[in-house]
Amino acid sequence: MSEEVKNRISSSGMDKKVEKKVWTPKRIGMIAGGVVLLALFMYSSIFMDTRSTLNVERERVAISTVQEDSFQEFIQVAGTVQPIQTIYLDALEGGVVEEVFMESGTMVEKEDTILTLSNSDLRLSVMQQTSSIYDQINQTRNSRLNIETNTLSLRERLANAENQLEITRSDYHRQQKLYEKELIAEQTYIEAKENYEYQRKRYNLIYESFKQDSIRTALQLRQIDESLDRMWRSLEAVQGILDKLIITAPISGQLSTVELNPGQSITPGERIGQVDILDSFKVRVGIDEFHLSRISKGLEGSFAFAGQTHQLYISKVYPVVENGQFEVDMEFENESPSGLRRGQTLRIRLELGKSSDAVLLARGGFYQATGGSWVYEVSEDGNSAVRRDIRLGRQNPEYFEILSGLEPGDRVITSSYDTFGDNEVLNLQ
């Protein structure tokens, strides 16, 4: 067989074309798997909840319902019961306790002697001052006497001059008539006339001096009288210094004093006690300085005592801040309740404004974790709670005012969020 024939036979048996399949089982399986994975991804993205969750025991959380009600902004403060009026007893002069007449806690009447002090140095000083003032009074009186004597002397001179003037006037007129009838010599007439002129000028000079002296004397006597009056008042005040060694009750009431014993030394200005009027009481209240700008006279408060609620109002504000607080005095709108005791502490609900309708949420531990910016709202079925943003307004010790984010009827977890972390959903089990 020739070589060409062999080649044709070989080509026809070995080089036959084979058709390849497109949809093989392997490819179909891979495409189906990809479609399933894509479908799962799309389902999880669209329908599955990917938020972080935490399982929480329902019994360990507190749930409150948002409500619409009257809101009263108030703060809780503590006050101390005090007498409506207190007069303090201070030692105006120092000394040694000589005798104690009234013990602390007793009821006293006005002007009752409480105790007496002794002070020998003070008594000696008073005696010296008294003697000095008496000397000044005597000297002033002598000055007045001298002025009055001088005035009397001047009056006497004026009266004598007036008398001499009248005598010379009569003699002059008589001599004039005789001279006109030429019954006397001209020399006699001239002497009578000159004598009369002299006495008239002398009288006028003494009279002018008397007028000036009268004006000056009146001023001097007025000044002397004023000076004497001041001296007598000074003498009375000096003598009254010794009265300050006797401590008396300024008003009627209950006496409270420090421990006082005979021989005890008391310094000037030392507070030795007080007298309290116990007919009525007031309450001294300490308030945080944060509220200073909102506190004014007339604001009302209330407290419970002996099963009843009693009303008070702010009667005085002390704006001085000490240790982060300022004080106010509150008085009872009606009579103070019987049974109150001085120094007793009262818990008072102090109102900061008028009441108004608002959406309210009970206070709770959630505020420490969220600052009031969000809460966990419980679902309708009660099986979960979802984080929700809110905005708070005013607050009091019982409620927060809800400005936005919640509606009346919504339920909110108000207990502490410290163990919830940053989870967005809580599953309540």
Secondary structure by P-SEA (a helix, b strand, c coil): ccaaaaaaaaaaccbbbbbbbcccaaaaaaaaaaaaaaaaaaaaaccccccbbbbbccccbbbbbbbbcbbbbbbbbbbbbbccbbbbbbccccccccccccccccccccccccbbbbbaaaaaaaaaaaaaaaaaaaaaaaaaaaaaaaaaaaaaaaaaaaaaaaaaaaaaaaaaaaaaaccccaaaaaaaaaaaaaaaaaaaaaaaaaaaaaaaaaaaaaaaaaaaaaaaaaaaaaaacccccbbbbccccbbbbcccccccccccccccccccccccbbbbbbbccccccccccccccccccccbbbbbbbccccccccccbbbbbbbbccccccccccccccccccccbbbbbbbbbbbcccccccccccbbbbcccccbbbbbbbccccccccbbbbccccccccccccccccccccccccccc
